[in-house]
Amino acid sequence: VVTFDHEHVPAPVLSALVAAGVPLHPTPEALVFAQDKLAMRSRLTEMGMPCPRWALARSAADVAAFADEAGWPLLAKTPRGGDDGKGVLVARSADDMAEWLSHEGTEETGLLLEEKVDFVRELAVLVARSPSGQAAAWPVVETVQTEGICTEVLAPAPGLDADLAADAVHAALRLAGELDVTGVLAVEMFEVGDAGGPAFRVNELAMRPHNSGHWSMDGAVTGQFEQHLRAVLDLPLGSPRPHERWPVMANVLGGDYPDLYPTYRHVMARDPEAKVHMYGKGVRPGRKIGHVNISGDDLADLRERAAHAADYIQGVVTE
C-alpha cells in the first residue's frame, strides 16, 4: 500500500502507480477533493454540506458579481497548492484582485472566491476510515490561528455545545464515507453559531495526518499516525479516546535560533511532563518545525506551559 504525508502529489505520479497495480490510500479519486479547492467546494455543495458562499472567478466581472452578492472583503484562493495562509488573499476591493487576475493561467484554471465568514472560532474534526468502511473519530478540537498559521490546539474544544460537536463529527464521517476516503481525514470548520441553521461551515479538507491532530500522538489511546497506518492497511482501528481531560498542543515555529538543541534540552528539563517533537527541518521564520504536547486537568495551566515551551525553543522568550 502507498499512502501520503501531503496532498500535493502530481497526477502523473498517481496515474503511474495505479497503472502499475499499486494500491493507493486514499485513492486519487478521493484525494482530488483535498488537492483542488474548486472540486471540493463543488462536491460539498452537491452534498448539501454547510460551506461559505463561493464562486469560480476568471475575470473582474466574475469578481464584481460575487462581491455584489457576498460583499467586501472576500477571500480569493488558488485552487491548488497553498497551506498555512499561502495561496490566500483577503481582498477588500476590486483593485486588490487585479494582480491575481493577471497571473498566467488564471483564465483557464480560475480562482476560488469565498465570503469572509464571521466566525466564533475555528474547529477541526479528525476521523479515520478503512477500506472496509470502519471509522473512528477523535474529539472535536479548537484550533487557534496566528496570522494564518495554527499555533495551538485544544482537545476537546472548550465549552463546545454537545449537539454542535455531534453534528460536526457526523459531517466528517459522512464526508469520509461519501468521498470514499481511506486513512485520516481532517475537516477544518468555522463555528458560526447561526440561530436556526447549521452552526458550522466546512473550510478545508486534508486527507492525511494533520497538524490539528498532533495532540493525539501523546494525548490519545491511538494517535493519528498509528491510526492512519491501521486504516490504509485495513487493520482494525484503535480507540481515539483521550488519556486525560485536556490534551493541549502548541506549535513550534521557526524564529531567530538556527540551533534549537540547547533550548530543546532546557524545555525538557524545565517541564518533564512536556512531550517535545522536533521535525529536523531547517529554521525559517513562521515555519512549523515542531510541537509540544502536554495533558492534564487544568486547561489554563496547560496552555501556559505549552506556549512557554514552544516560545522558549524558538527564542520568543528567554527565561
Secondary structure, DSSP 4 states (H G I P E B T S, - for coil): -B--SSS---HHHHHHHHHTT--BSS-HHHHHHHHBHHHHHHHHHHHT-----EEEESSHHHHHHHHHHH-SSEEEE-SB---TTTTEEEESSHHHHHHHHHSTTHHHH-EEEEE----SEEEEEEEEE-TT--EEEPPPEEEEEETTEEEEEESSPTT--HHHHHHHHHHHHHHHHHTT--EEEEEEEEE---TTS-SEEEEEEE-S--GGGTTHHHHBSS-HHHHHHHHHTTPPPPP--BSSSEEEEEEEE--S-S--HHHHHHHHHH-TT-EEEE--PPP-TT-EEEEEEEEES-HHHHHHHHHHHHHHHHTS---
